[in-house]
Amino acid sequence: MSKKVIHLVCNQHFDLVWRRPVKWYVERRTKIYFLVLRLLERHPEMTYNFNQTLPFRLFLEEHPEVSGRVGALLQAGRLEITGGPESIPDLNMSSAAAWLCNIESGMNFWRREFGYRVRGGAMEDAFGIPDMLPAVIAHYYEYFKASRMPRPNRADVNGDFRLTGADGTTVRAISPGADFSLWGWGCSQNPDVPDYTVRKRCDVIRQALRQAGAKSAKPDSLFVFCGEEQLVLPQLPTLVREIAAEFSDLEFRFSSYNDYYDALPAGYWEKTPEYRMPEEDFSRLFTGCYVSRSRSKRQPKVIESRLFGSRCAGANGRIPARAWEALFYLQFHDALCGCHIDSNADWLAGRAAEADAALAGLPLAVPWRRRLPPLGGVPTAVLAKCGVVQCGDWQIAWPEESNLPQLSYQGRPVAIPQVVLREEHGTLWTEEYSGRRFVVPQSEAVVTAFTGDGNSCRIELHWSSRQRFLDKWPGFSALEYYLELSFQSDWPGMRVCFRPNLLGNSTEIALRYDLGAPVGEVKAGQPLGWRWRGSYEATLLQGNSFPAFEWVGGPAFAVFHLATPGWALRDGGLENIVLRSPVKRWAPWFPVTPTVKMHENGFREFQQLFWPSLPSEGECFRLAREYQLAQSSGEYRGIETALFDDLPDNLVILDWDGGRRLVLSEVAGFPVQWRNQTFKAHQLAVLDSSMISGQKG
């Protein structure tokens, strides 16, 4: 009888920017890369896995003398790359086009430099598993190496399973079972504890291996050692031999994810559980990550726009490599989500500025007429704060006895967004509310500007207090904000510009909109725009799951945010959580909690667009950016998007030759009127660019 096999995979996950300075991470990675190469050469039975290309590529550029050794280990199957993106992006706020470029750039590097094909997909530590991920995995990879698959109020997913996306694509996912993984190479959950000696680390590893051996029931099982900042333990091969001698019917084998996947027998996958999306919510969408460091969230949006605009203009060959590299850093999950120290926030801003300068002068293509008014400039006429002003379908009425105007659209009252603050004691990954809140009295706001010229109108409100909050909760001491509302006669939306300056700890600030509909009728749109997910249960929009939606609305309205995406249904209203002054703690060992920049002190600007109804057929504006894989064939044809406010909401560019041929796809579930032609869901249309010249609508 053959022995059961426990496949031991050594995996290292690198954080490019997080809780330590970037320079520290570079030095740490270099030390680990050299240590791994030495271990692999001294122990021919050992294997090792990495999952990101950008740090490895930079290491090889700095140390080209090791390229031959790396290539030999890759070809021998002893060094393995899974996923292989340049960096592991946040999958909720990066555009699909941008993170597909991230994947392709990384995979092309290994194929070009070493003739190596990445077989398994992985998005280790990414904060979210969006609906379209299975389709992407199925296109690029043979299987998905899953990790951290939490579900709201349910046990995490462990072991192998099948994952089915919104379009019906099913992929095979391998994952270690419960008690079949060890984080930190025997270190504690606190990587800063200095008293974890080599002896203690060895004892931790022995215990984990013995426990896995005792629980092993399948012919082939997967056990994963995973490290982040911790150094690999050189004694590991000796420990494995020691524990293997204790089990006569079991082989502990250094392996790879590919080897484990290949060892699974025919018919195995039909017996594994299937998880269907979006019935299962696997996104780690915690409020803190998605409402901190607004600058770190805006920067990749800007660079994406510049990069794809230049590609559409046929200037792809002139785009400097450092501009793409900057985007890959800006996309990284701990960068885009805002959970990084101040020095790294400044470093990311520097990379964004370098990329912007590198792209200066390159052409930008927008081959269609602008449909969204810029809403810029200040109208010249100053209006008295009384009477009625008509601005298209909007009416701004200012009763003499009121300090604030009354808004209505087509005769329907529209409430001015409220400002709400709550006491919050959680971390960037958790939510713990005391129940105490403060709703800013709108009657106390001061109108600092009210201008209009018949075609546009702008209202600016100001509110400030630096004393009154000391008796609310200890961490909340001061708030000042400006709220600007803008209207144009030929455009049905209301632009909302919110500039708060919040001073305090353990305080969350949100803009609150009246629902105007039962909670069950509220709808939400995903950033990746695979489809409209329909009505949401209230539990998906509150509690511990704050989806990173780009728009939320109901029968009477829709709100598109142009900043950070934290939404919650609370007390019968919709709140967009724009800031969360962080937290009394991030984790017991996180060293950066109470800093000025992390608290977002100083004025920060957040822009939103209030739509008086959900977008209707033929009346779509590119507010929530949507992306779509090509549906015409099984091959990836290249996703291009301009990321501007010009393309109708339901259309994306799938292919453009830079000349007269443009391929568009409808994606959001509604037919789109384009030159009196209707393109049904997922139908491709090849258009002559003369049809969409600057004179065409």
C-alpha positions in Angstrom: 0.0 0.0 0.0 1.4 3.3 -1.0 2.0 6.0 1.5 -0.2 9.1 1.9 1.6 12.2 0.9 1.6 15.6 2.5 2.8 18.1 -0.1 4.9 20.8 1.7 4.9 24.1 -0.1 7.1 27.0 1.2 5.6 30.3 0.1 6.8 33.8 0.7 4.4 36.8 0.4 6.1 40.2 0.2 4.5 43.5 1.1 5.8 46.2 -1.2 4.4 49.0 1.0 2.9 48.5 4.4 3.9 49.1 8.0 7.7 49.6 7.4 9.5 52.0 5.1 9.9 50.9 1.4 13.7 50.8 1.8 13.4 48.3 4.7 11.3 46.0 2.5 13.8 46.1 -0.3 16.6 45.1 2.0 14.5 42.4 3.6 13.5 40.9 0.3 17.1 40.9 -0.9 18.2 39.0 2.2 15.3 36.4 1.8 16.0 35.9 -1.9 19.6 35.1 -1.3 18.7 32.8 1.7 16.2 30.9 -0.4 18.7 30.4 -3.2 21.3 29.0 -0.8 18.8 26.7 0.8 17.6 25.3 -2.5 21.2 24.6 -3.6 22.2 23.0 -0.3 19.0 20.8 0.0 18.1 19.3 -3.4 14.8 18.0 -2.1 13.6 21.4 -1.2 11.2 23.6 -3.2 10.1 27.2 -2.9 7.3 29.5 -4.1 7.0 33.2 -4.8 3.9 35.0 -6.2 4.9 38.6 -7.4 7.1 39.6 -10.3 8.0 43.3 -9.6 10.1 42.6 -6.4 11.8 39.6 -8.0 12.5 41.6 -11.2 14.0 44.5 -9.3 16.2 42.0 -7.4 17.5 40.4 -10.6 18.2 43.9 -12.1 20.3 44.7 -9.0 22.0 41.2 -9.0 22.1 39.9 -12.5 24.7 37.4 -11.6 22.0 35.1 -10.0 19.8 35.0 -13.1 21.4 31.7 -14.3 20.8 30.1 -10.9 17.2 31.3 -10.9 16.5 30.0 -14.4 17.9 26.5 -13.6 15.7 26.2 -10.5 12.6 27.3 -12.4 13.2 24.8 -15.2 13.8 22.0 -12.6 10.5 22.8 -10.9 12.1 23.6 -7.6 11.4 27.3 -7.8 7.8 28.1 -8.6 5.8 31.2 -9.4 2.1 31.3 -8.8 -0.1 34.2 -10.0 2.9 36.1 -11.2 1.4 39.6 -11.3 3.8 42.5 -11.1 2.1 43.3 -7.7 -0.9 41.9 -6.0 -3.5 44.6 -6.5 -6.6 45.5 -4.7 -9.2 43.9 -6.8 -12.1 46.1 -5.7 -10.8 49.6 -6.6 -8.3 48.8 -9.4 -9.9 48.8 -12.8 -10.1 45.4 -14.5 -8.1 46.7 -17.4 -5.3 47.9 -15.1 -5.0 44.7 -13.1 -5.1 42.6 -16.2 -2.2 44.6 -17.5 -0.6 43.9 -14.2 -1.0 40.1 -14.6 0.1 40.1 -18.2 3.2 42.2 -17.6 4.3 39.8 -14.9 3.6 36.6 -16.7 5.3 37.9 -19.9 8.5 38.6 -17.8 8.9 35.0 -16.8 8.1 33.7 -20.2 10.4 36.2 -21.9 13.4 36.0 -19.6 13.3 32.3 -18.5 10.8 30.5 -20.8 8.7 29.8 -17.8 5.0 29.4 -17.8 3.0 30.4 -14.8 0.3 27.7 -14.3 -1.5 28.6 -11.1 -3.3 31.9 -10.4 -3.1 33.5 -7.0 -4.0 36.8 -5.4 -2.5 36.3 -2.0 -3.8 38.8 0.6 -5.9 40.8 -1.9 -8.8 42.4 -0.1 -11.6 41.0 -2.2 -12.7 38.3 -4.6 -14.9 40.0 -7.2 -17.5 38.3 -9.4 -15.3 38.3 -12.5 -12.2 36.8 -11.0 -13.0 33.2 -12.0 -13.3 34.3 -15.7 -9.9 35.9 -15.4 -8.3 32.9 -13.7 -9.8 30.6 -16.3 -8.3 32.6 -19.1 -4.8 32.9 -17.8 -4.3 29.9 -15.5 -5.1 26.2 -15.0 -6.2 26.6 -11.4 -6.5 29.1 -8.6 -4.5 29.0 -5.4 -7.0 30.4 -3.0 -6.2 32.1 0.3 -8.1 34.0 3.0 -11.7 33.2 1.8 -13.8 34.8 4.6 -17.6 35.0 4.5 -19.7 37.4 6.6 -20.9 35.6 9.7 -19.8 32.2 8.4 -16.8 30.1 8.7 -13.9 30.7 6.3 -13.5 28.4 3.3 -10.8 25.7 3.8 -9.6 22.9 1.6 -10.0 22.4 -2.2 -13.2 23.7 -3.9 -14.7 24.9 -7.1 -15.4 28.6 -7.5 -18.1 29.8 -10.0 -18.2 33.4 -11.1 -21.1 35.6 -12.1 -20.9 34.6 -15.7 -21.0 30.8 -14.9 -17.2 30.3 -15.3 -16.0 27.6 -12.8 -12.4 27.2 -11.8 -10.7 24.7 -9.6 -9.2 26.2 -6.4 -6.6 24.5 -4.2 -6.3 25.6 -0.6 -4.8 24.0 2.6 -7.3 22.6 5.0 -7.8 23.7 8.6 -4.6 23.1 10.6 -2.6 22.5 7.4 -0.8 25.8 7.2 1.7 27.7 9.3 2.2 31.4 9.1 5.5 33.1 10.0 8.0 30.3 9.8 7.4 29.4 13.4 7.2 33.0 14.6 4.3 34.2 16.7 1.5 36.3 15.3 3.5 39.2 16.6 6.5 39.6 14.3 8.1 42.1 16.5 8.4 39.8 19.5 12.2 39.4 20.1 12.1 36.3 22.2 11.2 33.8 19.6 14.5 31.8 19.4 15.4 29.3 16.8 14.7 26.6 19.3 11.2 27.9 19.9 10.5 28.3 16.2 11.6 24.7 15.6 9.2 23.5 18.3 6.3 25.4 16.7 7.0 23.8 13.3 7.4 20.3 14.8 4.0 20.7 16.5 2.3 21.9 13.3 3.7 19.0 11.3 2.8 16.4 13.8 -0.7 17.8 14.0 -1.1 17.6 10.2 0.3 14.1 10.1 -2.2 12.9 12.7 -5.1 14.5 10.8 -4.0 13.4 7.3 -6.8 11.4 5.7 -6.4 11.9 1.9 -3.9 10.2 -0.4 -2.6 13.7 -1.1 -2.8 16.7 1.2 -1.5 20.2 1.0 0.5 21.9 3.8 1.7 25.5 3.3 4.4 27.3 5.1 3.8 31.1 4.6 6.1 33.9 5.5 5.9 37.7 5.1 8.6 39.7 6.8 10.0 36.7 8.7 13.2 35.1 7.5 13.1 31.5 6.3 14.2 29.0 8.9 17.3 27.2 7.6 16.6 24.2 9.9 13.3 23.3 8.1 14.7 20.4 5.9 16.1 18.8 9.0 12.9 19.2 10.9 10.9 17.7 8.1 13.1 14.6 8.0 12.8 14.3 11.8 9.0 14.4 11.8 8.7 12.1 8.7 10.6 9.4 10.6 7.7 9.3 13.1 5.1 8.3 10.5 5.5 5.0 8.7 2.5 5.4 6.5 3.0 9.0 5.5 5.5 10.9 3.3 6.3 14.5 4.0 7.4 15.8 0.6 8.7 19.2 -0.4 6.5 20.1 -3.3 5.0 22.9 -5.4 1.4 23.9 -6.0 1.7 22.5 -9.5 2.9 19.1 -8.2 0.0 19.0 -5.7 -2.6 19.9 -8.4 -1.2 17.3 -10.8 -1.3 14.6 -8.1 -5.0 14.9 -7.6 -6.8 12.0 -9.3 -9.4 12.0 -12.0 -12.9 12.5 -10.6 -11.6 14.4 -7.6 -13.0 17.8 -8.4 -16.5 16.6 -8.9 -16.6 15.7 -5.2 -15.4 19.1 -4.0 -17.8 21.8 -2.8 -18.8 24.5 -5.2 -19.1 28.2 -4.1 -21.1 30.4 -6.4 -20.6 34.1 -6.6 -22.3 36.4 -5.6 -24.3 34.0 -3.4 -21.1 33.7 -1.4 -19.5 37.0 -0.5 -15.7 36.6 -0.3 -14.6 40.2 -0.3 -12.7 41.5 2.6 -14.3 44.9 2.4 -13.6 46.4 5.8 -14.4 50.0 6.3 -11.1 51.2 7.5 -9.1 50.0 4.5 -11.5 51.6 2.1 -12.0 55.0 3.7 -8.4 56.0 4.7 -5.7 57.8 2.8 -7.8 59.4 0.0 -4.7 60.5 -1.8 -3.4 57.0 -2.1 -6.7 56.0 -3.7 -7.0 58.9 -6.2 -3.4 58.6 -7.6 -3.8 55.2 -9.4 -7.1 56.5 -10.9 -5.2 59.4 -12.5 -2.3 57.3 -13.7 -4.7 54.7 -15.2 -6.4 57.5 -17.1 -3.2 58.8 -18.5 -1.8 55.4 -19.4 -4.9 54.1 -21.2 -5.6 57.4 -22.8 -2.1 57.3 -24.3 -2.6 53.7 -25.4 -5.8 54.6 -27.2 -3.9 57.4 -29.0 -1.5 54.8 -30.4 1.4 56.0 -28.1 1.8 52.7 -26.3 5.4 52.3 -27.5 6.3 55.7 -26.1 5.1 55.0 -22.6 8.1 54.8 -20.3 8.3 51.5 -18.3 8.7 53.5 -15.1 5.1 54.8 -15.5 3.7 51.3 -15.6 5.9 50.3 -12.7 4.5 53.2 -10.7 1.0 52.1 -11.4 1.8 48.6 -10.2 3.1 50.0 -6.9 0.0 52.2 -6.6 -2.3 49.3 -7.2 -0.7 47.1 -4.5 -3.4 46.1 -2.0 -1.8 47.7 1.1 -1.2 50.9 -1.0 -4.6 51.4 -2.6 -6.4 50.5 0.6 -4.6 53.1 2.6 -3.2 50.8 5.3 0.4 52.0 5.2 2.6 54.3 7.2 3.0 58.0 6.5 6.4 57.7 4.9 5.1 55.2 2.4 2.1 57.4 1.6 4.6 60.1 0.7 6.7 57.7 -1.3 3.7 56.6 -3.3 2.8 60.2 -4.0 6.3 60.6 -5.3 6.0 57.6 -7.7 2.7 59.0 -8.9 4.3 62.4 -9.6 7.2 60.7 -11.5 4.7 58.7 -13.6 2.7 61.8 -14.4 5.8 63.7 -15.4 6.9 60.8 -17.6 3.6 60.7 -19.4 3.6 64.5 -20.0 3.4 65.4 -23.6 2.0 62.0 -24.8 -1.3 62.3 -26.7 -4.5 61.3 -25.0 -7.3 59.9 -27.1 -11.0 60.6 -26.4 -12.7 59.6 -29.7 -16.1 60.8 -28.7 -17.8 64.0 -27.6 -17.8 64.9 -23.9 -21.3 64.1 -22.5 -20.6 65.1 -18.9 -20.4 68.8 -18.3 -17.2 69.8 -16.5 -19.1 71.7 -13.8 -16.0 73.9 -13.5 -15.6 77.6 -13.0 -17.5 80.0 -10.8 -20.7 81.7 -12.2 -20.4 85.4 -12.3 -23.8 86.5 -10.9 -24.4 86.5 -7.2 -27.9 85.6 -6.2 -29.8 86.9 -3.1 -30.6 84.2 -0.6 -34.3 84.4 -1.1 -36.9 83.6 -3.8 -36.6 80.7 -6.3 -33.9 79.9 -8.8 -34.7 77.5 -11.7 -31.7 75.6 -13.1 -33.0 73.1 -15.7 -35.2 70.6 -13.8 -33.6 71.6 -10.5 -35.3 74.3 -8.4 -33.5 76.0 -5.5 -36.0 77.8 -3.3 -34.8 79.9 -0.4 -37.5 80.8 2.1 -36.8 84.1 3.8 -37.1 82.5 7.3 -34.7 79.6 6.5 -30.9 79.6 6.7 -30.7 76.9 4.0 -32.2 76.4 0.6 -34.8 73.8 -0.3 -34.0 71.6 -3.3 -36.3 69.8 -5.7 -36.0 68.0 -9.0 -39.0 68.0 -11.3 -41.1 69.0 -8.4 -39.8 66.2 -6.1 -38.1 67.3 -2.9 -34.4 66.4 -2.6 -32.7 66.6 0.8 -29.3 68.2 1.3 -26.9 65.5 2.4 -26.3 65.4 6.1 -23.0 65.0 7.9 -22.9 62.3 10.5 -20.2 61.2 13.0 -19.9 58.0 15.0 -17.6 56.7 17.7 -15.7 53.8 16.3 -13.2 51.7 18.3 -12.2 49.2 15.7 -9.1 48.7 13.6 -8.5 49.2 9.9 -9.8 45.7 9.4 -12.6 45.6 11.9 -15.6 47.7 13.0 -16.6 48.2 16.6 -19.1 51.0 17.2 -20.2 52.3 20.6 -23.6 53.4 19.3 -22.8 57.1 20.0 -23.2 59.4 17.1 -23.6 63.1 16.3 -25.6 64.5 13.4 -24.4 68.0 12.5 -27.4 70.4 12.7 -27.8 71.7 9.2 -29.5 74.8 10.6 -26.2 75.9 12.1 -24.4 75.8 8.7 -23.4 79.2 7.2 -23.8 79.8 3.5 -20.5 81.2 2.2 -21.4 81.2 -1.5 -24.6 81.2 -3.6 -24.0 82.0 -7.2 -25.7 81.4 -10.5 -26.3 82.8 -14.0 -29.4 81.0 -15.1 -27.5 78.1 -16.7 -25.6 76.9 -13.6 -25.8 77.3 -9.8 -23.5 76.7 -6.9 -24.2 76.6 -3.2 -21.4 76.4 -0.6 -22.1 75.7 3.1 -19.6 76.0 5.9 -19.8 74.5 9.4 -17.2 74.6 12.2 -16.8 73.7 15.8 -13.7 73.1 17.9 -15.2 72.8 21.4 -18.5 71.1 21.5 -17.3 67.6 21.0 -15.3 67.0 24.1 -18.4 65.9 25.9 -19.4 63.5 23.0 -16.6 61.0 23.2 -13.0 61.2 24.2 -11.5 60.8 20.8 -13.6 63.5 19.0 -12.4 67.0 19.4 -13.0 69.2 16.3 -14.7 69.3 12.9 -14.8 71.9 10.2 -16.2 71.3 6.7 -17.4 72.9 3.5 -20.2 71.3 1.5 -20.6 72.5 -2.1 -23.6 71.7 -4.3 -23.4 72.4 -8.1 -26.1 72.3 -10.8 -26.3 72.9 -14.5 -29.4 73.5 -16.6 -28.6 70.9 -19.3 -27.5 68.1 -16.9 -29.7 66.3 -14.4 -27.1 65.5 -11.8 -26.1 67.4 -8.7 -22.4 67.5 -7.9 -21.5 67.2 -4.3 -18.1 68.3 -3.1 -17.4 67.6 0.6 -14.2 69.0 2.2 -14.0 68.0 5.9 -11.2 68.6 8.4 -11.7 66.1 11.2 -9.5 66.2 14.3 -9.8 63.2 16.6 -9.4 59.5 17.1 -12.0 56.8 17.0 -14.3 58.9 14.9 -16.0 58.1 11.6 -17.5 60.8 9.3 -20.1 60.1 6.6 -22.4 61.9 4.2 -25.9 60.7 4.7 -28.6 60.6 1.9 -32.3 59.9 2.4 -33.2 56.6 0.8 -36.6 57.6 -0.5 -37.3 53.9 -0.8 -37.4 50.7 1.3 -34.0 49.2 2.1 -34.8 46.1 0.0 -35.1 48.3 -3.1 -31.6 49.7 -2.8 -29.2 48.7 -5.5 -25.4 48.9 -5.8 -22.8 48.8 -8.6 -19.5 47.1 -8.4 -16.3 48.9 -9.4 -15.4 46.1 -11.8 -18.9 46.4 -13.4 -19.4 42.8 -14.3 -23.1 43.2 -14.0 -25.8 44.9 -12.0 -26.2 42.6 -8.9 -29.8 43.6 -8.3 -31.4 44.2 -4.9 -29.2 43.7 -1.9 -30.1 42.4 1.5 -29.5 45.0 4.2 -26.9 42.7 5.8 -24.7 43.1 2.8 -24.6 46.9 3.2 -24.1 47.1 6.9 -22.3 45.4 9.8 -18.9 44.0 8.9 -19.3 44.0 5.2 -18.9 47.4 3.6 -18.8 46.7 -0.2 -16.5 48.9 -2.3 -19.3 50.0 -4.6 -18.9 52.9 -7.0 -22.5 53.7 -6.9 -25.5 53.0 -4.7 -29.1 54.0 -5.4 -32.8 53.3 -5.3 -35.8 54.0 -7.4 -35.6 57.7 -6.6 -31.9 58.4 -6.9 -28.3 57.1 -7.4 -25.1 58.4 -5.9 -21.8 57.9 -7.6 -18.7 58.6 -5.5 -15.5 59.9 -7.1 -13.4 59.3 -4.1 -13.4 56.4 -1.6 -16.0 53.7 -1.4 -17.4 52.9 2.0 -21.2 52.5 2.1 -23.6 51.5 4.8 -27.4 51.4 5.3 -28.0 52.8 8.8 -31.1 54.0 10.6 -33.1 54.0 7.3 -30.6 56.1 5.4 -27.6 55.6 3.1 -24.3 56.7 4.4 -21.1 57.2 2.4 -18.2 56.8 4.8 -15.7 59.3 3.5 -13.2 59.3 6.5 -12.4 57.1 9.4 -10.0 58.8 11.8 -8.3 55.8 12.6 -8.5 53.8 15.3 -7.0 53.3 18.6 -5.3 50.3 17.2 -4.5 48.6 13.9 -3.2 45.4 15.4 -1.4 44.8 18.7 2.0 45.2 17.0 1.2 47.9 14.4 3.4 50.8 15.2 1.8 53.7 13.3 -1.7 54.3 14.8 -1.9 57.9 16.0 -0.3 60.0 13.3 -1.6 63.2 11.9 -1.6 62.0 8.3 -3.2 58.7 9.1 -6.0 60.6 10.8 -6.5 62.5 7.6 -6.3 65.8 9.5 -6.3 68.8 7.2 -9.0 69.4 4.6 -9.6 66.5 2.2 -11.9 66.7 -0.8 -14.4 64.1 -1.7 -16.6 64.4 -4.8 -19.9 62.6 -5.4 -22.5 62.8 -8.1 -26.2 62.7 -7.0 -28.4 61.3 -9.8 -32.1 62.0 -9.4 -33.0 58.5 -10.6 -31.2 55.3 -11.7 -29.6 55.6 -15.1 -32.2 54.7 -17.8 -31.7 53.3 -21.3 -30.1 55.8 -23.6 -29.4 58.2 -20.7 -26.2 56.8 -19.3 -23.1 58.8 -18.3 -19.8 57.4 -17.5 -19.9 57.9 -13.8 -19.2 54.5 -12.4 -16.5 53.0 -14.5 -17.3 49.7 -15.9 -15.2 47.0 -17.5 -15.9 43.7 -19.3 -14.0 40.8 -20.7 -14.5 40.1 -24.4 -17.4 37.8 -24.9 -17.0 37.0 -28.6 -14.5 34.3 -28.2 -12.5 32.4 -25.5 -9.4 34.4 -26.3 -8.5 37.6 -24.4 -8.6 40.3 -27.1 -7.3 43.1 -24.9 -9.3 45.4 -22.6 -8.9 49.1 -23.3 -10.8 51.8 -21.5 -10.3 55.5 -21.5 -11.4 56.1 -17.9 -12.9 59.4 -18.8 -16.4 60.9 -18.2 -17.1 60.7 -21.8 -18.0 57.2 -22.8 -21.7 56.2 -22.2 -22.0 54.3 -19.0 -22.6 50.9 -20.6 -19.9 50.9 -23.2 -16.2 50.0 -22.9 -13.5 49.7 -25.5 -12.5 46.2 -26.2 -10.2 46.9 -29.1 -9.1 49.9 -31.1 -6.4 49.9 -33.8 -5.7 53.6 -33.3 -7.4 54.4 -36.6 -10.9 53.8 -37.9 -11.7 50.5 -36.2 -13.2 50.6 -32.7 -14.7 47.6 -30.9 -17.1 48.5 -28.1 -19.1 46.2 -25.7 -22.2 46.9 -23.7 -21.7 45.7 -20.1 -24.2 47.0 -17.6 -27.3 45.0 -18.6 -29.1 47.7 -20.4 -29.2 48.4 -24.2 -27.3 51.5 -25.1 -28.4 54.0 -27.7 -25.4 54.9 -29.9 -26.1 56.6 -33.2 -29.6 55.1 -33.2 -28.2 51.6 -32.9 -29.0 49.3 -29.9 -26.4 46.8 -28.8 -27.7 44.1 -26.6 -26.0 42.7 -23.5 -22.4 41.5 -24.2 -22.8 42.0 -28.0 -19.7 43.4 -29.7 -20.1 46.2 -32.2 -17.4 47.2 -34.7 -17.8 50.9 -35.4 -16.1 53.2 -37.9 -14.4 56.0 -35.9 -15.9 58.5 -38.3 -19.2 57.7 -36.6 -17.9 59.0 -33.3 -15.9 62.0 -34.3 -15.9 65.2 -32.2 -19.1 66.3 -33.9 -21.1 63.1 -33.1 -23.0 62.4 -29.9 
